[in-house]
């Protein structure tokens, strides 16, 4: 069975121009050089819909492994053992949980936001993300930020 890979590191020259422009627009917003998404999109020459379509799919890569942190959001079933399975998975990959917040469940589903410190011993972060997505009761995983 072929191993599923959902995250890649790609050289800038291999990326479509729209993704590079989305990354630039995100940087403009984060650095407060512009105040609205429309202004950022106009400045880099993309539509606002392109920004929204790709904004969660591109992040700058920083080559430092020690002390790097990733913030993720998960939607999961509000059932005993699901959150503990997530915590065990993070521990199995030898990463460190910095913060965790669970929202009040609605209709049996809850959102969890978690900041994870990636240590030198953690290994491949994309494998950790794939492992978290495979846990029973996890419906959705989204990387919110990486530092």
N, CA, C and O atoms as CSV, one atom per row, in Angstrom:
chain,resi,resn,atom,element,x,y,z
A,1,UNK,N,N,0.842,-1.179,0.000
A,1,UNK,CA,C,0.000,0.000,0.000
A,1,UNK,C,C,0.889,1.244,0.000
A,1,UNK,O,O,1.841,1.329,0.775
A,2,UNK,N,N,0.582,2.195,-0.858
A,2,UNK,CA,C,1.362,3.420,-0.980
A,2,UNK,C,C,1.074,4.346,0.195
A,2,UNK,O,O,-0.077,4.526,0.592
A,3,UNK,N,N,2.139,4.933,0.747
A,3,UNK,CA,C,2.032,5.849,1.865
A,3,UNK,C,C,1.459,7.184,1.393
A,3,UNK,O,O,1.917,7.733,0.391
A,4,UNK,N,N,0.471,7.704,2.097
A,4,UNK,CA,C,-0.169,8.976,1.742
A,4,UNK,C,C,0.669,10.125,2.290
A,4,UNK,O,O,1.012,10.140,3.472
A,5,UNK,N,N,0.997,11.081,1.433
A,5,UNK,CA,C,1.751,12.262,1.831
A,5,UNK,C,C,0.917,13.491,1.502
A,5,UNK,O,O,0.514,13.684,0.355
A,6,UNK,N,N,0.657,14.326,2.509
A,6,UNK,CA,C,-0.174,15.509,2.305
A,6,UNK,C,C,0.609,16.813,2.384
A,6,UNK,O,O,0.080,17.865,2.023
A,7,UNK,N,N,1.849,16.773,2.844
A,7,UNK,CA,C,2.623,17.992,3.009
A,7,UNK,C,C,3.967,17.841,2.310
A,7,UNK,O,O,4.627,16.808,2.427
A,8,UNK,N,N,4.365,18.880,1.584
A,8,UNK,CA,C,5.609,18.857,0.828
A,8,UNK,C,C,6.376,20.146,1.068
A,8,UNK,O,O,5.788,21.180,1.385
A,9,UNK,N,N,7.675,20.077,0.916
A,9,UNK,CA,C,8.494,21.273,0.848
A,9,UNK,C,C,8.862,21.426,-0.617
A,9,UNK,O,O,9.442,20.522,-1.219
A,10,UNK,N,N,8.523,22.576,-1.189
A,10,UNK,CA,C,8.719,22.807,-2.609
A,10,UNK,C,C,9.537,24.084,-2.780
A,10,UNK,O,O,9.307,25.074,-2.084
A,11,UNK,N,N,10.491,24.057,-3.708
A,11,UNK,CA,C,11.258,25.267,-3.991
A,11,UNK,C,C,10.357,26.325,-4.599
A,11,UNK,O,O,9.407,26.023,-5.320
A,12,UNK,N,N,10.676,27.562,-4.293
A,12,UNK,CA,C,9.887,28.696,-4.758
A,12,UNK,C,C,9.685,28.677,-6.271
A,12,UNK,O,O,8.594,28.981,-6.753
A,13,UNK,N,N,10.728,28.321,-7.021
A,13,UNK,CA,C,10.637,28.355,-8.481
A,13,UNK,C,C,9.652,27.321,-9.041
A,13,UNK,O,O,9.248,27.425,-10.199
A,14,UNK,N,N,9.263,26.329,-8.240
A,14,UNK,CA,C,8.341,25.295,-8.705
A,14,UNK,C,C,6.873,25.623,-8.395
A,14,UNK,O,O,5.967,24.918,-8.841
A,15,UNK,N,N,6.650,26.686,-7.635
A,15,UNK,CA,C,5.289,27.028,-7.237
A,15,UNK,C,C,4.588,27.884,-8.294
A,15,UNK,O,O,5.224,28.716,-8.942
A,16,UNK,N,N,3.295,27.684,-8.466
A,16,UNK,CA,C,2.542,28.580,-9.346
A,16,UNK,C,C,2.572,30.002,-8.781
A,16,UNK,O,O,2.596,30.201,-7.567
A,17,UNK,N,N,2.570,30.965,-9.667
A,17,UNK,CA,C,2.681,32.369,-9.266
A,17,UNK,C,C,1.584,32.775,-8.279
A,17,UNK,O,O,1.836,33.569,-7.373
A,18,UNK,N,N,0.384,32.248,-8.440
A,18,UNK,CA,C,-0.715,32.634,-7.557
A,18,UNK,C,C,-0.397,32.263,-6.101
A,18,UNK,O,O,-0.738,33.018,-5.191
A,19,UNK,N,N,0.245,31.125,-5.871
A,19,UNK,CA,C,0.586,30.740,-4.495
A,19,UNK,C,C,1.627,31.678,-3.905
A,19,UNK,O,O,1.549,32.034,-2.729
A,20,UNK,N,N,2.595,32.077,-4.709
A,20,UNK,CA,C,3.604,33.022,-4.231
A,20,UNK,C,C,2.972,34.365,-3.889
A,20,UNK,O,O,3.354,35.008,-2.911
A,21,UNK,N,N,2.010,34.782,-4.693
A,21,UNK,CA,C,1.331,36.043,-4.434
A,21,UNK,C,C,0.455,35.963,-3.183
A,21,UNK,O,O,0.337,36.941,-2.445
A,22,UNK,N,N,-0.151,34.818,-2.945
A,22,UNK,CA,C,-0.932,34.630,-1.724
A,22,UNK,C,C,-0.008,34.718,-0.509
A,22,UNK,O,O,-0.349,35.356,0.487
A,23,UNK,N,N,1.163,34.077,-0.591
A,23,UNK,CA,C,2.126,34.145,0.513
A,23,UNK,C,C,2.564,35.583,0.754
A,23,UNK,O,O,2.704,36.015,1.898
A,24,UNK,N,N,2.778,36.319,-0.330
A,24,UNK,CA,C,3.170,37.728,-0.198
A,24,UNK,C,C,2.042,38.547,0.428
A,24,UNK,O,O,2.294,39.413,1.265
A,25,UNK,N,N,0.811,38.277,0.029
A,25,UNK,CA,C,-0.334,38.987,0.604
A,25,UNK,C,C,-0.462,38.684,2.095
A,25,UNK,O,O,-0.750,39.577,2.892
A,26,UNK,N,N,-0.247,37.433,2.466
A,26,UNK,CA,C,-0.293,37.066,3.889
A,26,UNK,C,C,0.776,37.811,4.673
A,26,UNK,O,O,0.534,38.272,5.789
A,27,UNK,N,N,1.969,37.925,4.078
A,27,UNK,CA,C,3.041,38.648,4.739
A,27,UNK,C,C,2.682,40.121,4.908
A,27,UNK,O,O,2.935,40.705,5.962
A,28,UNK,N,N,2.094,40.723,3.877
A,28,UNK,CA,C,1.669,42.119,3.971
A,28,UNK,C,C,0.666,42.323,5.110
A,28,UNK,O,O,0.739,43.306,5.847
A,29,UNK,N,N,-0.260,41.390,5.241
A,29,UNK,CA,C,-1.253,41.479,6.315
A,29,UNK,C,C,-0.609,41.264,7.690
A,29,UNK,O,O,-0.879,42.009,8.632
A,30,UNK,N,N,0.246,40.236,7.795
A,30,UNK,CA,C,0.897,39.941,9.073
A,30,UNK,C,C,1.813,41.067,9.532
A,30,UNK,O,O,1.918,41.341,10.727
A,31,UNK,N,N,2.476,41.718,8.579
A,31,UNK,CA,C,3.400,42.794,8.928
A,31,UNK,C,C,2.682,44.139,9.062
A,31,UNK,O,O,3.315,45.162,9.324
A,32,UNK,N,N,1.367,44.132,8.883
A,32,UNK,CA,C,0.510,45.306,9.006
A,32,UNK,C,C,0.884,46.411,8.024
A,32,UNK,O,O,0.683,47.592,8.308
A,33,UNK,N,N,1.423,46.034,6.877
A,33,UNK,CA,C,1.711,47.008,5.812
A,33,UNK,C,C,0.428,47.367,5.056
A,33,UNK,O,O,0.348,48.407,4.404
A,34,UNK,N,N,-0.567,46.491,5.156
A,34,UNK,CA,C,-1.907,46.756,4.633
A,34,UNK,C,C,-2.893,46.357,5.723
A,34,UNK,O,O,-2.557,45.586,6.622
A,35,UNK,N,N,-4.106,46.882,5.640
A,35,UNK,CA,C,-5.055,46.604,6.719
A,35,UNK,C,C,-6.217,45.698,6.319
A,35,UNK,O,O,-6.937,45.198,7.182
A,36,UNK,N,N,-6.404,45.484,5.014
A,36,UNK,CA,C,-7.514,44.622,4.591
A,36,UNK,C,C,-7.030,43.575,3.594
A,36,UNK,O,O,-6.006,43.750,2.934
A,37,UNK,N,N,-7.772,42.505,3.501
A,37,UNK,CA,C,-7.449,41.451,2.537
A,37,UNK,C,C,-7.569,41.989,1.118
A,37,UNK,O,O,-6.750,41.661,0.260
A,38,UNK,N,N,-8.575,42.805,0.866
A,38,UNK,CA,C,-8.733,43.385,-0.469
A,38,UNK,C,C,-7.526,44.231,-0.846
A,38,UNK,O,O,-7.052,44.168,-1.981
A,39,UNK,N,N,-7.031,45.016,0.092
A,39,UNK,CA,C,-5.857,45.852,-0.164
A,39,UNK,C,C,-4.618,44.994,-0.449
A,39,UNK,O,O,-3.836,45.308,-1.347
A,40,UNK,N,N,-4.444,43.916,0.315
A,40,UNK,CA,C,-3.301,43.013,0.096
A,40,UNK,C,C,-3.409,42.328,-1.259
A,40,UNK,O,O,-2.425,42.232,-1.992
A,41,UNK,N,N,-4.611,41.852,-1.592
A,41,UNK,CA,C,-4.819,41.180,-2.876
A,41,UNK,C,C,-4.551,42.134,-4.035
A,41,UNK,O,O,-3.900,41.761,-5.012
A,42,UNK,N,N,-5.045,43.350,-3.930
A,42,UNK,CA,C,-4.811,44.347,-4.983
A,42,UNK,C,C,-3.320,44.654,-5.128
A,42,UNK,O,O,-2.810,44.780,-6.241
A,43,UNK,N,N,-2.639,44.772,-4.012
A,43,UNK,CA,C,-1.219,45.140,-4.033
A,43,UNK,C,C,-0.360,44.074,-4.727
A,43,UNK,O,O,0.602,44.406,-5.420
A,44,UNK,N,N,-0.711,42.783,-4.537
A,44,UNK,CA,C,0.086,41.716,-5.157
A,44,UNK,C,C,-0.475,41.265,-6.499
A,44,UNK,O,O,0.167,40.493,-7.210
A,45,UNK,N,N,-1.657,41.734,-6.849
A,45,UNK,CA,C,-2.209,41.429,-8.162
A,45,UNK,C,C,-2.979,40.123,-8.271
A,45,UNK,O,O,-2.900,39.432,-9.287
A,46,UNK,N,N,-3.725,39.785,-7.221
A,46,UNK,CA,C,-4.595,38.604,-7.278
A,46,UNK,C,C,-5.999,39.005,-6.838
A,46,UNK,O,O,-6.203,40.076,-6.267
A,47,UNK,N,N,-6.952,38.136,-7.112
A,47,UNK,CA,C,-8.316,38.400,-6.649
A,47,UNK,C,C,-8.440,38.003,-5.188
A,47,UNK,O,O,-7.666,37.189,-4.683
A,48,UNK,N,N,-9.407,38.580,-4.528
A,48,UNK,CA,C,-9.664,38.227,-3.134
A,48,UNK,C,C,-10.064,36.758,-3.014
A,48,UNK,O,O,-9.717,36.094,-2.037
A,49,UNK,N,N,-10.791,36.254,-4.004
A,49,UNK,CA,C,-11.205,34.839,-3.966
A,49,UNK,C,C,-9.995,33.911,-4.076
A,49,UNK,O,O,-9.983,32.850,-3.453
A,50,UNK,N,N,-8.974,34.290,-4.860
A,50,UNK,CA,C,-7.737,33.483,-4.931
A,50,UNK,C,C,-7.046,33.464,-3.580
A,50,UNK,O,O,-6.538,32.430,-3.143
A,51,UNK,N,N,-7.030,34.622,-2.918
A,51,UNK,CA,C,-6.427,34.675,-1.583
A,51,UNK,C,C,-7.125,33.689,-0.647
A,51,UNK,O,O,-6.468,32.880,0.008
A,52,UNK,N,N,-8.457,33.757,-0.585
A,52,UNK,CA,C,-9.205,32.869,0.306
A,52,UNK,C,C,-9.058,31.401,-0.084
A,52,UNK,O,O,-9.031,30.527,0.782
A,53,UNK,N,N,-8.964,31.133,-1.366
A,53,UNK,CA,C,-8.851,29.752,-1.831
A,53,UNK,C,C,-7.556,29.094,-1.352
A,53,UNK,O,O,-7.560,27.916,-0.997
A,54,UNK,N,N,-6.450,29.842,-1.338
A,54,UNK,CA,C,-5.141,29.259,-1.061
A,54,UNK,C,C,-4.500,29.685,0.259
A,54,UNK,O,O,-3.432,29.178,0.603
A,55,UNK,N,N,-5.109,30.589,1.000
A,55,UNK,CA,C,-4.450,31.161,2.172
A,55,UNK,C,C,-4.065,30.131,3.231
A,55,UNK,O,O,-3.087,30.335,3.950
A,56,UNK,N,N,-4.795,29.050,3.342
A,56,UNK,CA,C,-4.499,28.032,4.355
A,56,UNK,C,C,-3.557,26.952,3.846
A,56,UNK,O,O,-3.227,26.017,4.577
A,57,UNK,N,N,-3.121,27.076,2.593
A,57,UNK,CA,C,-2.330,26.016,1.982
A,57,UNK,C,C,-0.872,26.363,1.760
A,57,UNK,O,O,-0.104,25.508,1.318
A,58,UNK,N,N,-0.463,27.597,2.054
A,58,UNK,CA,C,0.933,27.963,1.831
A,58,UNK,C,C,1.473,28.708,3.045
A,58,UNK,O,O,0.861,29.647,3.553
A,59,UNK,N,N,2.651,28.252,3.493
A,59,UNK,CA,C,3.338,28.840,4.634
A,59,UNK,C,C,4.809,28.957,4.290
A,59,UNK,O,O,5.342,28.105,3.578
A,60,UNK,N,N,5.476,29.986,4.776
A,60,UNK,CA,C,6.922,30.053,4.561
A,60,UNK,C,C,7.613,28.954,5.356
A,60,UNK,O,O,7.167,28.595,6.446
A,61,UNK,N,N,8.688,28.429,4.819
A,61,UNK,CA,C,9.442,27.385,5.490
A,61,UNK,C,C,10.636,28.010,6.194
A,61,UNK,O,O,11.411,28.750,5.588
A,62,UNK,N,N,10.774,27.709,7.461
A,62,UNK,CA,C,11.925,28.173,8.236
A,62,UNK,C,C,12.722,26.948,8.626
A,62,UNK,O,O,12.167,25.998,9.177
A,63,UNK,N,N,14.004,26.954,8.351
A,63,UNK,CA,C,14.830,25.763,8.456
A,63,UNK,C,C,15.288,25.421,9.872
A,63,UNK,O,O,16.007,24.436,10.047
A,64,UNK,N,N,14.913,26.171,10.861
A,64,UNK,CA,C,15.335,25.818,12.217
A,64,UNK,C,C,14.391,24.762,12.763
A,64,UNK,O,O,13.174,24.942,12.730
A,65,UNK,N,N,14.933,23.671,13.260
A,65,UNK,CA,C,14.065,22.605,13.752
A,65,UNK,C,C,13.811,22.724,15.247
A,65,UNK,O,O,12.690,22.490,15.698
A,66,UNK,N,N,14.819,23.080,16.018
A,66,UNK,CA,C,14.665,23.157,17.464
A,66,UNK,C,C,13.831,24.373,17.842
A,66,UNK,O,O,14.134,25.491,17.427
A,67,UNK,N,N,12.791,24.158,18.620
A,67,UNK,CA,C,11.980,25.249,19.112
A,67,UNK,C,C,10.924,25.750,18.144
A,67,UNK,O,O,10.221,26.711,18.458
A,68,UNK,N,N,10.790,25.138,16.988
A,68,UNK,CA,C,9.772,25.531,16.020
A,68,UNK,C,C,8.408,25.140,16.584
A,68,UNK,O,O,8.271,24.090,17.213
A,69,UNK,N,N,7.418,25.968,16.362
A,69,UNK,CA,C,6.084,25.622,16.857
A,69,UNK,C,C,5.071,25.644,15.725
A,69,UNK,O,O,5.200,26.396,14.759
A,70,UNK,N,N,4.071,24.807,15.873
A,70,UNK,CA,C,2.985,24.695,14.903
A,70,UNK,C,C,1.687,24.815,15.687
A,70,UNK,O,O,1.522,24.185,16.732
A,71,UNK,N,N,0.772,25.626,15.179
A,71,UNK,CA,C,-0.548,25.725,15.798
A,71,UNK,C,C,-1.542,25.078,14.853
A,71,UNK,O,O,-1.611,25.422,13.673
A,72,UNK,N,N,-2.313,24.136,15.385
A,72,UNK,CA,C,-3.292,23.417,14.572
A,72,UNK,C,C,-4.679,23.543,15.186
A,72,UNK,O,O,-4.827,23.805,16.380
A,73,UNK,N,N,-5.681,23.354,14.354
A,73,UNK,CA,C,-7.053,23.291,14.817
A,73,UNK,C,C,-7.621,21.959,14.350
A,73,UNK,O,O,-7.461,21.576,13.191
A,74,UNK,N,N,-8.276,21.266,15.249
A,74,UNK,CA,C,-8.888,19.988,14.924
A,74,UNK,C,C,-10.373,20.039,15.262
A,74,UNK,O,O,-10.771,20.664,16.246
A,75,UNK,N,N,-11.181,19.388,14.453
A,75,UNK,CA,C,-12.573,19.152,14.815
A,75,UNK,C,C,-12.693,17.667,15.082
A,75,UNK,O,O,-12.284,16.840,14.267
A,76,UNK,N,N,-13.265,17.334,16.245
A,76,UNK,CA,C,-13.337,15.933,16.619
A,76,UNK,C,C,-14.603,15.614,17.373
A,76,UNK,O,O,-15.274,16.492,17.915
A,77,UNK,N,N,-14.910,14.327,17.391
A,77,UNK,CA,C,-16.075,13.863,18.137
A,77,UNK,C,C,-15.857,14.106,19.619
A,77,UNK,O,O,-14.753,13.921,20.131
A,78,UNK,N,N,-16.900,14.516,20.300
A,78,UNK,CA,C,-16.835,14.706,21.741
A,78,UNK,C,C,-17.140,13.365,22.415
A,78,UNK,O,O,-18.222,13.149,22.961
A,79,UNK,N,N,-16.158,12.486,22.356
A,79,UNK,CA,C,-16.296,11.151,22.935
A,79,UNK,C,C,-15.085,10.852,23.797
A,79,UNK,O,O,-13.988,11.327,23.502
A,80,UNK,N,N,-15.260,10.075,24.857
A,80,UNK,CA,C,-14.125,9.732,25.710
A,80,UNK,C,C,-13.010,9.049,24.908
A,80,UNK,O,O,-13.266,8.141,24.118
A,81,UNK,N,N,-11.790,9.496,25.124
A,81,UNK,CA,C,-10.634,8.859,24.511
A,81,UNK,C,C,-10.114,9.518,23.249
A,81,UNK,O,O,-8.965,9.285,22.875
A,82,UNK,N,N,-10.923,10.341,22.573
A,82,UNK,CA,C,-10.457,10.946,21.320
A,82,UNK,C,C,-9.339,11.948,21.603
A,82,UNK,O,O,-8.281,11.884,20.978
A,83,UNK,N,N,-9.562,12.868,22.533
A,83,UNK,CA,C,-8.530,13.855,22.849
A,83,UNK,C,C,-7.287,13.187,23.447
A,83,UNK,O,O,-6.163,13.591,23.146
A,84,UNK,N,N,-7.479,12.187,24.277
A,84,UNK,CA,C,-6.305,11.504,24.842
A,84,UNK,C,C,-5.518,10.769,23.754
A,84,UNK,O,O,-4.299,10.636,23.859
A,85,UNK,N,N,-6.204,10.291,22.711
A,85,UNK,CA,C,-5.513,9.676,21.580
A,85,UNK,C,C,-4.653,10.689,20.831
A,85,UNK,O,O,-3.560,10.367,20.364
A,86,UNK,N,N,-5.158,11.909,20.721
A,86,UNK,CA,C,-4.393,12.982,20.079
A,86,UNK,C,C,-3.158,13.313,20.907
A,86,UNK,O,O,-2.061,13.450,20.367
A,87,UNK,N,N,-3.337,13.440,22.201
A,87,UNK,CA,C,-2.205,13.746,23.088
A,87,UNK,C,C,-1.159,12.641,23.050
A,87,UNK,O,O,0.042,12.913,23.053
A,88,UNK,N,N,-1.617,11.399,23.013
A,88,UNK,CA,C,-0.681,10.268,22.934
A,88,UNK,C,C,0.086,10.292,21.619
A,88,UNK,O,O,1.286,10.021,21.596
A,89,UNK,N,N,-0.589,10.610,20.539
A,89,UNK,CA,C,0.057,10.677,19.232
A,89,UNK,C,C,1.155,11.738,19.228
A,89,UNK,O,O,2.256,11.489,18.737
A,90,UNK,N,N,0.864,12.911,19.769
A,90,UNK,CA,C,1.861,13.981,19.843
A,90,UNK,C,C,3.049,13.515,20.682
A,90,UNK,O,O,4.201,13.757,20.321
A,91,UNK,N,N,2.773,12.852,21.789
A,91,UNK,CA,C,3.844,12.333,22.649
A,91,UNK,C,C,4.643,11.253,21.934
A,91,UNK,O,O,5.866,11.204,22.065
A,92,UNK,N,N,3.972,10.385,21.179
A,92,UNK,CA,C,4.671,9.329,20.436
A,92,UNK,C,C,5.657,9.901,19.427
A,92,UNK,O,O,6.692,9.292,19.157
A,93,UNK,N,N,5.343,11.072,18.866
A,93,UNK,CA,C,6.243,11.731,17.921
A,93,UNK,C,C,7.264,12.620,18.630
A,93,UNK,O,O,8.017,13.351,17.987
A,94,UNK,N,N,7.279,12.550,19.937
A,94,UNK,CA,C,8.226,13.290,20.780
A,94,UNK,C,C,8.169,14.791,20.532
A,94,UNK,O,O,9.200,15.463,20.491
A,95,UNK,N,N,6.960,15.308,20.369
A,95,UNK,CA,C,6.733,16.751,20.290
A,95,UNK,C,C,6.181,17.198,21.641
A,95,UNK,O,O,5.778,16.374,22.463
A,96,UNK,N,N,6.169,18.496,21.856
A,96,UNK,CA,C,5.764,19.041,23.141
A,96,UNK,C,C,4.550,19.941,22.953
A,96,UNK,O,O,4.578,20.841,22.114
A,97,UNK,N,N,3.489,19.716,23.713
A,97,UNK,CA,C,2.300,20.557,23.627
A,97,UNK,C,C,2.533,21.811,24.459
A,97,UNK,O,O,2.798,21.737,25.659
A,98,UNK,N,N,2.430,22.970,23.796
A,98,UNK,CA,C,2.626,24.249,24.482
A,98,UNK,C,C,1.316,24.786,25.038
A,98,UNK,O,O,1.254,25.222,26.188
A,99,UNK,N,N,0.257,24.753,24.210
A,99,UNK,CA,C,-1.060,25.209,24.651
A,99,UNK,C,C,-2.115,24.298,24.047
A,99,UNK,O,O,-1.911,23.680,23.002
A,100,UNK,N,N,-3.243,24.232,24.732
A,100,UNK,CA,C,-4.370,23.467,24.195
A,100,UNK,C,C,-5.659,24.122,24.674
A,100,UNK,O,O,-5.781,24.498,25.839
A,101,UNK,N,N,-6.611,24.253,23.767
A,101,UNK,CA,C,-7.905,24.842,24.109
A,101,UNK,C,C,-8.995,24.037,23.430
A,101,UNK,O,O,-8.965,23.828,22.217
A,102,UNK,N,N,-9.957,23.586,24.222
A,102,UNK,CA,C,-11.096,22.857,23.670
A,102,UNK,C,C,-12.346,23.702,23.835
A,102,UNK,O,O,-12.651,24.170,24.932
A,103,UNK,N,N,-13.067,23.893,22.739
A,103,UNK,CA,C,-14.321,24.647,22.767
A,103,UNK,C,C,-15.439,23.768,23.332
A,103,UNK,O,O,-15.301,22.547,23.413
A,104,UNK,N,N,-16.524,24.393,23.714
A,104,UNK,CA,C,-17.692,23.658,24.193
A,104,UNK,C,C,-18.276,22.873,23.025
A,104,UNK,O,O,-18.489,23.438,21.952
A,105,UNK,N,N,-18.539,21.578,23.214
A,105,UNK,CA,C,-19.072,20.755,22.116
A,105,UNK,C,C,-20.462,21.211,21.672
A,105,UNK,O,O,-21.301,21.596,22.486
A,106,UNK,N,N,-20.679,21.157,20.360
A,106,UNK,CA,C,-21.985,21.451,19.784
A,106,UNK,C,C,-22.346,20.279,18.885
A,106,UNK,O,O,-21.596,19.926,17.975
A,107,UNK,N,N,-23.504,19.679,19.148
A,107,UNK,CA,C,-23.982,18.521,18.388
A,107,UNK,C,C,-22.962,17.378,18.368
A,107,UNK,O,O,-22.804,16.701,17.352
A,108,UNK,N,N,-22.283,17.171,19.477
A,108,UNK,CA,C,-21.353,16.049,19.600
A,108,UNK,C,C,-19.999,16.261,18.951
A,108,UNK,O,O,-19.203,15.325,18.877
A,109,UNK,N,N,-19.711,17.492,18.469
A,109,UNK,CA,C,-18.430,17.793,17.827
A,109,UNK,C,C,-17.812,18.985,18.546
A,109,UNK,O,O,-18.507,19.939,18.897
A,110,UNK,N,N,-16.510,18.924,18.761
A,110,UNK,CA,C,-15.805,20.021,19.418
A,110,UNK,C,C,-14.589,20.439,18.601
A,110,UNK,O,O,-14.063,19.663,17.803
A,111,UNK,N,N,-14.158,21.662,18.810
A,111,UNK,CA,C,-12.944,22.165,18.168
A,111,UNK,C,C,-11.844,22.256,19.209
A,111,UNK,O,O,-12.068,22.697,20.336
A,112,UNK,N,N,-10.662,21.836,18.818
A,112,UNK,CA,C,-9.497,21.910,19.693
A,112,UNK,C,C,-8.411,22.678,18.948
A,112,UNK,O,O,-8.084,22.359,17.805
A,113,UNK,N,N,-7.860,23.684,19.602
A,113,UNK,CA,C,-6.722,24.417,19.066
A,113,UNK,C,C,-5.523,24.059,19.926
A,113,UNK,O,O,-5.588,24.096,21.155
A,114,UNK,N,N,-4.434,23.713,19.266
A,114,UNK,CA,C,-3.266,23.216,19.989
A,114,UNK,C,C,-1.991,23.790,19.372
A,114,UNK,O,O,-1.825,23.783,18.152
A,115,UNK,N,N,-1.098,24.285,20.222
A,115,UNK,CA,C,0.228,24.698,19.771
A,115,UNK,C,C,1.213,23.619,20.185
A,115,UNK,O,O,1.240,23.188,21.337
A,116,UNK,N,N,2.018,23.193,19.229
A,116,UNK,CA,C,2.939,22.082,19.437
A,116,UNK,C,C,4.356,22.557,19.153
A,116,UNK,O,O,4.623,23.142,18.103
A,117,UNK,N,N,5.263,22.305,20.090
A,117,UNK,CA,C,6.674,22.598,19.858
A,117,UNK,C,C,7.306,21.390,19.197
A,117,UNK,O,O,7.230,20.273,19.708
A,118,UNK,N,N,7.933,21.628,18.050
A,118,UNK,CA,C,8.593,20.563,17.314
A,118,UNK,C,C,10.041,20.503,17.799
A,118,UNK,O,O,10.784,21.478,17.691
A,119,UNK,N,N,10.418,19.376,18.320
A,119,UNK,CA,C,11.763,19.193,18.835
A,119,UNK,C,C,12.633,18.492,17.806
A,119,UNK,O,O,12.127,17.960,16.818
A,120,UNK,N,N,13.924,18.490,18.032
A,120,UNK,CA,C,14.837,17.811,17.115
A,120,UNK,C,C,14.468,16.325,16.991
A,120,UNK,O,O,14.647,15.721,15.933
A,121,UNK,N,N,13.961,15.756,18.063
A,121,UNK,CA,C,13.606,14.331,18.077
A,121,UNK,C,C,12.253,14.033,17.441
A,121,UNK,O,O,11.903,12.866,17.261
A,122,UNK,N,N,11.492,15.063,17.101
A,122,UNK,CA,C,10.140,14.867,16.564
A,122,UNK,C,C,10.151,14.171,15.212
A,122,UNK,O,O,9.296,13.327,14.946
A,123,UNK,N,N,11.082,14.505,14.378
A,123,UNK,CA,C,11.133,13.889,13.054
A,123,UNK,C,C,10.255,14.630,12.066
A,123,UNK,O,O,10.118,15.850,12.144
A,124,UNK,N,N,9.660,13.900,11.138
A,124,UNK,CA,C,8.885,14.459,10.037
A,124,UNK,C,C,7.534,14.970,10.533
A,124,UNK,O,O,6.683,14.186,10.954
A,125,UNK,N,N,7.342,16.287,10.482
A,125,UNK,CA,C,6.112,16.896,10.971
A,125,UNK,C,C,4.911,16.483,10.128
A,125,UNK,O,O,3.805,16.342,10.651
A,126,UNK,N,N,5.118,16.288,8.823
A,126,UNK,CA,C,3.988,15.869,7.989
A,126,UNK,C,C,3.487,14.484,8.396
A,126,UNK,O,O,2.293,14.205,8.290
A,127,UNK,N,N,4.383,13.617,8.858
A,127,UNK,CA,C,3.952,12.307,9.360
A,127,UNK,C,C,3.110,12.467,10.623
A,127,UNK,O,O,2.119,11.759,10.807
A,128,UNK,N,N,3.503,13.389,11.487
A,128,UNK,CA,C,2.711,13.669,12.690
A,128,UNK,C,C,1.321,14.162,12.302
A,128,UNK,O,O,0.325,13.702,12.861
A,129,UNK,N,N,1.241,15.097,11.346
A,129,UNK,CA,C,-0.065,15.627,10.917
A,129,UNK,C,C,-0.930,14.515,10.317
A,129,UNK,O,O,-2.125,14.430,10.601
A,130,UNK,N,N,-0.325,13.670,9.493
A,130,UNK,CA,C,-1.068,12.540,8.912
A,130,UNK,C,C,-1.551,11.584,9.995
A,130,UNK,O,O,-2.680,11.095,9.936
A,131,UNK,N,N,-0.699,11.315,10.986
A,131,UNK,CA,C,-1.085,10.416,12.081
A,131,UNK,C,C,-2.249,11.006,12.874
A,131,UNK,O,O,-3.162,10.278,13.263
A,132,UNK,N,N,-2.225,12.302,13.114
A,132,UNK,CA,C,-3.325,12.944,13.844
A,132,UNK,C,C,-4.635,12.852,13.056
A,132,UNK,O,O,-5.696,12.615,13.634
A,133,UNK,N,N,-4.554,13.042,11.737
A,133,UNK,CA,C,-5.757,12.962,10.900
A,133,UNK,C,C,-6.355,11.562,10.886
A,133,UNK,O,O,-7.558,11.406,10.674
A,134,UNK,N,N,-5.534,10.547,11.107
A,134,UNK,CA,C,-5.996,9.156,11.043
A,134,UNK,C,C,-6.626,8.667,12.345
A,134,UNK,O,O,-7.193,7.574,12.374
A,135,UNK,N,N,-6.543,9.437,13.408
A,135,UNK,CA,C,-7.104,9.025,14.697
A,135,UNK,C,C,-8.626,8.974,14.592
A,135,UNK,O,O,-9.249,9.903,14.079
A,136,UNK,N,N,-9.212,7.904,15.072
A,136,UNK,CA,C,-10.662,7.766,15.062
A,136,UNK,C,C,-11.328,8.896,15.817
A,136,UNK,O,O,-10.944,9.210,16.944
A,137,UNK,N,N,-12.327,9.507,15.198
A,137,UNK,CA,C,-13.032,10.615,15.826
A,137,UNK,C,C,-12.545,11.973,15.370
A,137,UNK,O,O,-13.187,12.981,15.669
A,138,UNK,N,N,-11.419,12.037,14.648
A,138,UNK,CA,C,-10.919,13.302,14.119
A,138,UNK,C,C,-11.539,13.516,12.742
A,138,UNK,O,O,-11.381,12.689,11.844
A,139,UNK,N,N,-12.245,14.635,12.586
A,139,UNK,CA,C,-12.909,14.939,11.316
A,139,UNK,C,C,-12.092,15.853,10.422
A,139,UNK,O,O,-12.195,15.786,9.197
A,140,UNK,N,N,-11.277,16.710,11.034
A,140,UNK,CA,C,-10.657,17.787,10.269
A,140,UNK,C,C,-9.420,18.259,11.010
A,140,UNK,O,O,-9.428,18.367,12.236
A,141,UNK,N,N,-8.362,18.540,10.275
A,141,UNK,CA,C,-7.149,19.130,10.835
A,141,UNK,C,C,-6.698,20.248,9.918
A,141,UNK,O,O,-6.647,20.084,8.699
A,142,UNK,N,N,-6.374,21.372,10.502
A,142,UNK,CA,C,-5.924,22.529,9.731
A,142,UNK,C,C,-4.727,23.139,10.442
A,142,UNK,O,O,-4.775,23.382,11.648
A,143,UNK,N,N,-3.650,23.389,9.697
A,143,UNK,CA,C,-2.501,24.071,10.271
A,143,UNK,C,C,-2.796,25.565,10.209
A,143,UNK,O,O,-2.992,26.126,9.131
A,144,UNK,N,N,-2.826,26.202,11.378
A,144,UNK,CA,C,-3.121,27.626,11.455
A,144,UNK,C,C,-1.867,28.483,11.295
A,144,UNK,O,O,-1.905,29.542,10.669
A,145,UNK,N,N,-0.752,28.012,11.868
A,145,UNK,CA,C,0.483,28.789,11.749
A,145,UNK,C,C,1.677,27.919,12.067
A,145,UNK,O,O,1.578,26.881,12.721
A,146,UNK,N,N,2.814,28.391,11.574
A,146,UNK,CA,C,4.104,27.772,11.902
A,146,UNK,C,C,5.089,28.884,12.188
A,146,UNK,O,O,5.120,29.898,11.491
A,147,UNK,N,N,5.890,28.689,13.211
A,147,UNK,CA,C,6.906,29.684,13.557
A,147,UNK,C,C,8.239,28.983,13.731
A,147,UNK,O,O,9.243,29.631,14.026
